Amino acid sequence: MRWQLAVLQVVPSLRYPPPAFPSTYIATLSLFVACFSLTYPGRASAILRVLLAFPAAYFWYDVGFGRYGYDGRVYPSVGLGMAFMGIYGLMRTFDICIASLWDDNPPRWVKSGKPVALPTTLQGRALYSIDLLTSVRGASWLRDTAWDWSPRYILTAPRPKTNRLQWLAKNIASFILQHIALDLVDTIHHMHEWFPREPHPVISLSIPEQLVYSLCVLSEHILSITIPAHLYSILFVCLGSDIGSWLPMLDQPFQSTSLQDFWTHRWHHIFRRSFDRMAAVVLFFVPTKAISPFARNLLRAIIIFGFSATLHIFLLHRAYHPLQSVIASLGNSGLSTLPHVRPLLDSSTLKFYLSQPLGLLFERAVIFPITAQFRGPLRSTLRRAYAWAFLLNSGRWWCEAWVRAGLWEEPHVGFSVVRGLWKGQWWLV
């Protein structure tokens, strides 16, 4: 039915290829056992986690980069989603199985602001393992509980004052509005005829057009995270989950007061813990006395954005990958419309992510001192203006990478209110 296809278009994770289920199950089970072992101190459990890292890493890699979803249809977003799952699984494998060896204590629950002792019963350990394994940002399935590695906005979030029905009504309304917003963004960028095989499909446009499409790709990223999260939260709350467990995936990014605030607090924290721990491994080899605290923080930012650039290069490469067999089957006749197969290294992705530490450095060294002499709203406005000017300007590179991956070739909504009211095109699937 059309409405089912429309839901699949908005939530690509629901198109998860069934042949990938066995690898996903084995990888997930390996990490569950590793989480379970965290509740047992000692060398034996540490050795077990190291051993479990091998099957977990192998099968997560298979999930992300195996030939799943190549059924003759071109769905770049599905390929990207598979890579996302695989890379996230690999990062959690490093976090749980390897980085935990250097931790003084395993992750702990924080309930109502107070740390909770590790469970000692079989049931408690199983619950601990499931909760830790499924926690993306540090939120917990348990009432008034979070993990001690959660970001600030989760640890300090107040208890929702609404009841379950009010919460559901508010979030269903928010889901509908976000779907309309995604529909609007999708309509805007589909008004332009893209040629993904061009080397610079975005930078070659006029400056106003570049900024519009840069805003489109930023908005689309936000909505592609929040819309599925809203849908899953509504589903699980209907099944009895506590409403306090479903905090926003992003902390009001459009209200960022600076570029530093955007990346440090406002943007999603899906990879934050893994990036922090991977950066800590690199910084371990840099003596504390060798560089100043400011230089160390700058180096940390460069390392983290370097990891992020690498991650997104692999994500986009996986989005191109299914197109190779399709292009080969079509011969030369299909090459004019399908994205060309590019090498792994993507310069536009590198430019976007590696420019962010430079933007943060300029903000810290120039923008903050200049604006410090102003007070109140003017200072905040100037810092916001710099943050958004920098994000939109650098976002043109990321938009270009997005277009060349073919990710604007497929519609991101199945049912279009905007195009329906505009030209009677209600269904896109």
N, C-alpha and C positions, 0 to 999 in steps of 0.2 A: 504493500500500500504506500501511497505517496507520503503520508504523514510519518510513516516509519523511516522512509528514506530521508525525509527532512530532518528527523532527529539524528540520524547517523551523520548527516552533513554538518550539523552544529557540534556534535560530540564525536570526533573521529576515533576516540578510544573504543567506542562501541563497535568499530569495524575491525577489531583485533582478530587477526587470522587464526582460525582454530588449529591449523597445523603447528602453530607456535606454542600451544598450550603445554605439551609435555616438557619442553625446555623451561618454560616459565614456572611450571610446578616444581621441577627439580631444583632450579635456582632459588626459588622462594623457600622451599623446604630446607635447603642448606643454610640459608640465612636465619630461618626460624630456630634451627638447632644451635647456631652460633649465638643468637640472642639468648637462648635458654642457658647456654653455658656461662654467660656473663653473671648469672646469679650464683655461680659456684666459684669462689676464689681459688687460686692455686695454679701451678704450672700445667697440670693435666688439661684443665679447661682452656688454657691459653694455646697449648699445642693443638687441641681439637679445633679451635677457631682457625688456626693457620692451615690445617689440613682441609677444613671445609672451604677455605678461600679458593681452592683450585677448582672443584666442581661448580661452585657458585659463579666464579669468574668465567669459566668456559661456557656455561649455559646462558648467562646474561649476555655474553658476546654473541652467542648464537641467536638469541632473541633480537638483539639490536641490528645485527648485520648478516643474518642468514637470509636465504632467499624465500622469505615469507611474504605473501601478499602480491606476488608477481603472477596475477591471473589473467594477464592480457589487458587489464584496464589501467589507465594512468591515474593514480591517486598519490601525488607527491606527499600530501599531508599524512597518509598512512605510513609511508616509508619513514618520514620524519618522526612520527609518533613511535614507531618501533625502535628507531635509534634512541629516542628519548628514554624509553623504558629500559633498553639495554645499558645505556651509559649511566642512567641513574642507579640501576642495579649494581653496576661495576663500582660506582662511587660508594654505595652503601656497603658493598663487600669490603672495600678498603677501610671504611670507617669502623665497621663492626669487627672484622676479622684481623686487621693489621694495626690500625691506629690505636685500637683499644689496648694493645700490649703496653703502650707507654702511659696509659691513664692511671692515675692514683686510685680512682674509684670508677666503677661502671656507671652508666647513666642512671639517674634516679628520678622518681616522680617528685613533683612539688605540689602538695595539696593545700589549697588556701594559704599559699605563701610559705609553707613549712616543708622541708625535705622529708621524704618518707623512706623508711628502712627498706632494704631489699627483701622481696618475699622469700619465704622459706618452705612453703607448701608447694606441692605439685601443681595445684590449681592456680596458685598465685604466680608461680614461675611461668606457667603457660600464658596467663593473662599478660604478664609483664612482657613476654616475648612477642606476642601478637601486637600489643600496643606499641612497642618500640619499633617493630618491623614496619608497621603501617603508618607510623607518624612521619609525615613529610617535613613539617616545619617545627615540630616540638609540641603540637597540640595532642591531647589525649582523648580517648574514647570515654574516659571516666569523668564523672561530674566534678567540677571545680579543681581539675588536675591538669598539669602540664609537665613537660620534661625539663630538667634543670638546664638544658642547652637551648631552650626556646628563645626566640628573639624577645626583645623588651615588650613589644605591643601584645604578645600572647601572655607573658608572665604577669603583666599589669592590667590585663583586660578586666573590666568590671563584669559582674554577673548580669546577663540580660534581664531587663526589668519586665519584658513582655512574657505572656504565657505562650504555650505551644501554638495555639491557633493564630494568635496575633503574629508570632514569628513566622509561621508558614505563609500567612497572607502577605506580610511585608516582603518576604523573599521570593514568593511567586510573582508579585508585582515587579520586583527588581529584576527577576529573570526575564520577564517579558520586555521591560524597558531596555535591558542589555541586548536582547535579541534584536530589537528594532535598531539600536545603535550599531550593532554589527552589520545589520542589513544595510544601513545607510553608508557605512564605510565601504562595504563590499560593492554597493552600487556605484559609489564614486570612482573606485579604481577600475571597475569594469566598464566605465564610460570611455576609458582610454584603451586603444588597441596596443597590447604589449607584444614585443618581439624578443623573447627570452634569449635568442641566439645572438643578439647584439651585445657588444662588449660593455656599452654604457647606456642601458635603456632608460635610466632615470637621470643621470647627470647630464645627459644631452638635452634635457627639457629646459624650459625657462625656469628661473629661480623661484617664482611663485608656485609653479607646478611642482617643482622638487620639494618645496616645504609642505605643500598640501599632501603629497604622497608619503612624505616622511611622517607627518602626523597620522596618516592613515595606518601605516605599518605599526606605529607605536600603539595606537588605539586598538588595532586588531590583535596585537600581542596581549594587551591587557584583557580584552574581552575573551580571547581564546583560553585564558586561564580562569577567569571568573565565571564564565557561563557554565562550563562543565562542573566546576566546584559548586555553583548554586544548584545545579540539577541533582548532583549526588547528595548534597546536604539536605535538600527537600525530601529526597527519597528515604534517606536514613532517619531523618527526624520523624517522618511518617511511620517508620518501622519501630520507633521508640528511642532512638538515640537522643542524648541530652543536647539541648540547643546551645549550651555553652561550649560544646566541643567544636562548633562550626563557626570559627572566626573568619573574617575576610582573608582571602589569599594575599591581597596586597593592602598596605596601610595607606589608603587615600593618596596615590601617587601624584595626582593632579594638584594636590595641596603642598607639594614639596617646597620647602623654603630655600633650598640651595641644591646644587648638583651633588654635594656630599650627602645631604639629607635624602635625596632621591635614591642613591645607590646604597647608602648605609641602612636606612630605616624603611623607606617607602616601597621599594621594589620587592618582588617575591623572594622568599627565603628557601626555595626548593633545594637549591644546591649550596646554600650558604655554609652549612656546617661542614660539608665535605670539602669545599674550597678552603675554608679556614684551616682545617686539619692538614690538607695537602700543602698549603702555604707554610704551616708551622714546621713541616718536615724540611722544606727548603731552607727556611730561616734558621733552623737548628745548626746549620753549618756556617752561619754568619755570626761571629762573636758579638755579644752585646756591646762590648766596649769599642768595637771597630767602627761603628757608625752612630750618629746621633739618633735619638728617638724619632725625630721627624723623618730622617732619611730611612729609618727602618720601616716606618708606617708607609712611606712612599713606595719602598721596595715591596712591601706586602701587597699594596694595591696593584702594582705592576704584575706581580706573580699571579694574583687572583684573576685579574683581567686577561692575563696570558692563558691561564687554564680555561677561562670562559670562552676565549676566542677559539681555542683548540676544540672544546666541546661543540661549539656551534658550527665549526667547519665540518665536523663529522656528521652533525645533524643534517646539514644541507646536502652533504655528499650522499647521504642515504636517501634523501628526497630525489636526487637525480638518478640514483642507481637503477630503479625499475625502468627508467626510460631507455636504458641502453638496449634491452632486448626488443622493446617496441620499435625503436628507430631502426634496428637491424632488420626487423621483419617488414618494415614499410619500404626500405630502400631509400633511394634519393628523393622519392616523391614526398616523403613525410618530413624531410629535414627542414623544410621552410617554416613549419609550424611548431615543431617540438623543440624544447631546449636542447642545446648541444651538450654533449658529454664533456665535462671539464675535468681538469686534474684536481686532485684533492685540495691543494692549497688555494684558498680563495682570497684574493687581495682585498676585496671590499669588506669582507668579514673582519679581516685583520685590521684594516683602517679604522673601522668603527670601534672595536673593542680595545685596541691598543691606544686609541686617541683619548679614551676616558681618563686614564691616569694623568695625561697632560692637562686635560680640562680641570681635573681636581687640583692639580698643582698650581695652575694659573689662578683658580678660584681662591686657594689658600694664600698664595703669595701676593696677589694683586687685588682681586675683587673684595675679599674680606677686609683688608686694611683700608681700602678706599671708602667702602660703605660703612665702616665702623664709625666714621665721624657723623653719620646721619642717625636719626632716632626714629623709632616707631615704624609706621607703615612705609615710609619712604625707603628705609634700609631694607626692609623685607621685600618690597617691590623690586628694587634694583637687583637683589640677589636672585629673586625668582626669574627676573627677566634674563639674567645671564644664564641661569640653569636651563631654561627652555630654549633660549637661542642656541646654546651649545648642543643640546639634545636633538633639536630639529635639524641643525646643520650637519652634525655627524650622523644623524639617522638616515640621511640620504644614501650613505654607503650601505647601511644595513638593508634599506629598501631595495637597493640595486641587487644585492645578493639574493634577496627574497624573490624578486622578479625573475632573475636568471635561473633560480631553482624550479621555476614553473609553478610556484605556490599561489600566484594570482591568476592562473589559468583555470582553476576549478572554483566553483562558487563555494562560499563559506556558510551559506544558509540554503535550506531547501525550500522554505516558504518565505516569500518576500512581500512584506507589507508595503515597503517603499516603492518597489517596481510595480506592484499590483495597483496601487493608487495612481501611479504615474502613467503607466502604459498597459495596464491590464495583465501583466506577467506575474501571476501570483505564485506559480510553482516553477522551480528551477531544476527539479529532479523528475 
